[in-house]
Structure formats: structure tokens, C-alpha cells
Amino acid sequence: MDREDGWWARIRDRVDSVAERSPARMVLIVFAGVIAIVALLLSLPIATESGEAAPFVDALFTATSAVSVTGLVTVETAAYWSTFGHLVIVFGIAIGGLGVMTLSSILALTISKHIGLTQRMLTAGETKTERLGEVGSLVRVVIVTSLVVVAALTAVLFPRFLTLGESLPNALWYAFFMAESIFNNAGFVIMPEGLEAHVGDWWLNLPIFFGTFVGAVGFPVLLNIQQRWRNPRRWTLHTKLTLSTYAVLALGAAIAIPFFEWNNPATFGGLAPHEKVLQAIVHSVTSRSSGLAPLPVSEMNETTWLFQDALMFVGGGSASTAGGLKVTTLAVLVLAIIAEARGDRDVEAFGRRIPYQTVRLAVAVAFLGATLVGVSTLLLLHLTDYGLDRVLYETISAFATCGLTTGITAELPPEAKYVLVALMYAGRTGTITVAAALAVRSNKRMIRMPEERPSVG
């Protein structure tokens, strides 16, 4: 027993040491481990409807898509995977949506009623919590929000599936699976007929809209609103920037997408007026994060694809189930440009000054994200015969963990699928996390060089 305790203690000490020295690398390792476990389970013959083992590339792709809450698939989710496979997928979605590090804190809190310093550091890094003392409160919000929202979505969707003729077990299972997929912005659909058969279904589409929004604004925003819901003026700058930018982007999408698709008979052109209103509402949020699109994206115009490229690239809120650069990153960049155009010394918003370090971080995130998308697009263009419009759409969707597709995912060669696997992984763990994890050393200089301004622009 002492020997076993010593062996376990050494492993625990080693993990704590790695986590303390480089939390970013620990996040990458744990996420990779979870993906490997899910991929292994999906590789079992019991995971497929046919009873044959899935090809490794499809198992790995689906596992990465589930844990990164993306929704891109190389095989049809409803028809290809068995009930066991669906259970594994929804398990991956749940873990990926909460975040592996947040989940570890949840387990520690449940078992010992205490979150250790290492776990607080890891969770703080993932959830963008600046003060370690807030991690416990944030984790509790994550638990309560996840359980309440998923339960509420399940309760709303369950009777709808019953009215559609599904048996009691199927209706409950469909409702729960879709609730997890919606709240976690995962984009997986378990119904054999897909979402396109429910374009005019308000009962099914409105939960997609509300669930996507709650999952995409971010847990720090939900925590702040919960603590100060009676006094919006005291909301943090992060909350105000997230909600205002999210609202502007959603309104813009609700207007622009129907405008571009109004005369397209395969999308908005063939809908009744109330269906057009419904789909404008749904696509205003799903085009940036969840990827649950009742209208066929493959039939949309190239103009719409380009517009959705921008929406997906921005994504949702920080520390949310959504991906992308995050709306606060966009907000900070826009505010910095406005300040520079006006000649202002400081970048300000809502009566607060944004630190220079935050602006620099926003620039770094945007540049790294654009670089990842650019390199991946070049690789896919080289590996496939598809045009730039479809390839760019696919790569941005993978990086932003959105899940929208023009229909080429399943047709990609294995090499291209592996590129998207890496892109989904990097998109979920975060560009800054990847950069920090790959950094060989942290260089803290005591001496600063003389300042000289080069010409810019």
C-alpha cells in the first residue's frame, strides 16, 4: 500500500510541477489526452451501427470535433454511430464544453470541497479569471449554468420530439443530446432527418437560438450578471463589451444573411415570411458559434459564405463554449483603431481605460489566428481540388470551432482531415495557449533598449 501511495504521489507531484511551471502546456496535454480517449472509444466496433471498427481518421476527427465542440463530421452522426458511439460523442461534448481544467476543479470541489492552488491556476488560465479567489465562484456558476440550461433545453425539446412521433426513449434521448449540443455550441445533430426538415419549427429553433446565446457569451459574463443583475452600471467592462459587441454582430447577421439570400430558392427564397424571420433570428447566432444551421449552407451564395467567414472568425465570448477570436478581441481592436484615428492617447470604453497590454494581446491573438487559418488554407488548397471559397470556409469553421460546412468535409483526403484536426485542437485550446505552450523559455529582461519609432503605414 505504501508503495502504491508512493507511486501515485510521484505522479501527482510530477503533474503539479508541470502545471505550475507551464499551465498552458498542461492544458494542451490534458485536452489531447481526452481526445485520445474519445477517439479510442469511437474506434471500437461497438461504436458503429455496422459493428465494424471505424477508420482511425474518422474516429480521431469525430473525437476532436466533439471535444473541441466544433461539429464538423466526416461521417453522418445519426446513421454511422451506434447508441454507444452517440454516448461517447455527447461525453466528449460535455467535457469539451466545460473545459478540461474547469472539469478537474469541479471534481476536486465535489470530492474535497476545496480547489487546490494548482487547479485554481489552471482554471483561471482557461476561464480568463484574473483573481484566483473568483475561480471557486466561477466553477459553481459553470456547474449551475450547465445543469440548469441543459435541463431546461431538454424539458422544452422532449415534448416536441414526442409530438413528432418519436417513442418516449427516443424523444428523451434526442432532447438530451440536442440540449448538450446546443448549449455547448457543438453543432452535432442526432436526428436522422437533420435540421433542414425543421426550418419552420419555432418550437425547435428558438431553443437553438437561446441555448446558443447562453453558451456563447461566456461564464465570466454570466457570473458577473448573476452577482450584479440589479445594477447593470456596475457590470465589468468585459461584460459590457461582450454583450454590446455580441448584440451588434447578431443584429448585423440577422439583417445581412437574409439580404444576401433573399432570392435564393434553396435557402431564404423558398421560405414563408414567418420562416424567413425565424431563420434570420437563428442564423444570427449559429453562424458564429454553434453551427446548427437549419438551412443548407452548401446552397448559399458565395457572398454569404464570405460574410459568415468573418462571423465565424470572430466567434463568441471569452471562456465560453464558443470558439473564434472572441468578441472582446474584436471590440478592443476596433476601439484601438478609433483611438488612433482620433489621436487619443488612451483606448477607452464605458468610462474605463483599456491597458496597453490588453491591446497588444488582442493584436497577437488576431495575428496568430489569421496565421493558422492562412497556413491551413494553403495546405488544403494544395491537398485538394476545391476552390478558395470552400476551403477558406472550412478552415475558418474548424479554427473557430463553429461546425458550418459547405459539404466538403467528408470528401476530403485523409491528409486534409488531419490538418482540420490540428486546427480544431488549436482553435479550442486557444492561440495564446498554444503559443505559450510552445515557448521554450520566458525571457524577463532587466534592461530595456532605447526607444525609436519606425515608419508605419
C-alpha positions, 0 to 999 in steps of 0.5 A, a space after each residue: 500500500 505504501 508503495 502504491 501511495 508512493 507511486 501515485 504521489 510521484 505522479 501527482 507531484 510530477 503533474 503539479 510541477 508541470 502545471 505550475 511551471 507551464 499551465 498552458 502546456 498542461 492544458 494542451 496535454 490534458 485536452 489531447 489526452 481526452 481526445 485520445 480517449 474519445 477517439 479510442 472509444 469511437 474506434 471500437 466496433 461497438 461504436 458503429 451501427 455496422 459493428 465494424 471498427 471505424 477508420 482511425 481518421 474518422 474516429 480521431 476527427 469525430 473525437 476532436 470535433 466533439 471535444 473541441 465542440 466544433 461539429 464538423 463530421 466526416 461521417 453522418 452522426 445519426 446513421 454511422 454511430 451506434 447508441 454507444 458511439 452517440 454516448 461517447 460523442 455527447 461525453 466528449 461534448 460535455 467535457 469539451 464544453 466545460 473545459 478540461 481544467 474547469 472539469 478537474 476543479 469541479 471534481 476536486 470541489 465535489 470530492 474535497 470541497 476545496 480547489 487546490 492552488 494548482 487547479 485554481 491556476 489552471 482554471 483561471 488560465 482557461 476561464 480568463 479569471 484574473 483573481 484566483 479567489 473568483 475561480 471557486 465562484 466561477 466553477 459553481 456558476 459553470 456547474 449551475 449554468 450547465 445543469 440548469 440550461 441543459 435541463 431546461 433545453 431538454 424539458 422544452 425539446 422532449 415534448 416536441 420530439 414526442 409530438 413528432 412521433 418519436 417513442 418516449 426513449 427516443 424523444 428523451 434521448 434526442 432532447 438530451 443530446 440536442 440540449 448538450 449540443 446546443 448549449 455547448 455550441 457543438 453543432 452535432 445533430 442526432 436526428 436522422 432527418 437533420 435540421 433542414 426538415 425543421 426550418 419552420 419549427 419555432 418550437 425547435 429553433 428558438 431553443 437553438 437560438 437561446 441555448 446558443 446565446 447562453 453558451 456563447 457569451 461566456 461564464 465570466 459574463 454570466 457570473 458577473 450578471 448573476 452577482 450584479 443583475 440589479 445594477 447593470 452600471 456596475 457590470 465589468 467592462 468585459 461584460 459590457 463589451 461582450 454583450 454590446 459587441 455580441 448584440 451588434 454582430 447578431 443584429 448585423 447577421 440577422 439583417 445581412 444573411 437574409 439580404 444576401 439570400 433573399 432570392 435564393 430558392 434553396 435557402 431564404 427564397 423558398 421560405 414563408 415570411 414567418 420562416 424567413 424571420 425565424 431563420 434570420 433570428 437563428 442564423 444570427 447566432 449559429 453562424 458564429 458559434 454553434 453551427 446548427 444551421 437549419 438551412 443548407 449552407 452548401 446552397 448559399 451564395 458565395 457572398 454569404 459564405 464570405 460574410 459568415 467567414 468573418 462571423 465565424 472568425 470572430 466567434 463568441 465570448 471569452 471562456 465560453 463554449 464558443 470558439 473564434 477570436 472572441 468578441 472582446 478581441 474584436 471590440 478592443 481592436 476596433 476601439 484601438 483603431 478609433 483611438 488612433 484615428 482620433 489621436 487619443 492617447 488612451 483606448 477607452 470604453 464605458 468610462 474605463 481605460 483599456 491597458 496597453 497590454 490588453 491591446 497588444 494581446 488582442 493584436 497577437 491573438 488576431 495575428 496568430 489566428 489569421 496565421 493558422 487559418 492562412 497556413 491551413 488554407 494553403 495546405 488544403 488548397 494544395 491537398 485538394 481540388 476545391 476552390 478558395 471559397 470552400 476551403 477558406 470556409 472550412 478552415 475558418 469553421 474548424 479554427 473557430 470551432 463553429 461546425 458550418 460546412 459547405 459539404 466538403 468535409 467528408 470528401 476530403 483526403 485523409 491528409 486534409 482531415 488531419 490538418 482540420 484536426 490540428 486546427 480544431 485542437 488549436 482553435 479550442 485550446 486557444 492561440 495564446 495557449 498554444 503559443 505559450 505552450 510552445 515557448 521554450 523559455 520566458 525571457 524577463 529582461 532587466 534592461 530595456 533598449 532605447 526607444 525609436 519609432 519606425 515608419 508605419 503605414 
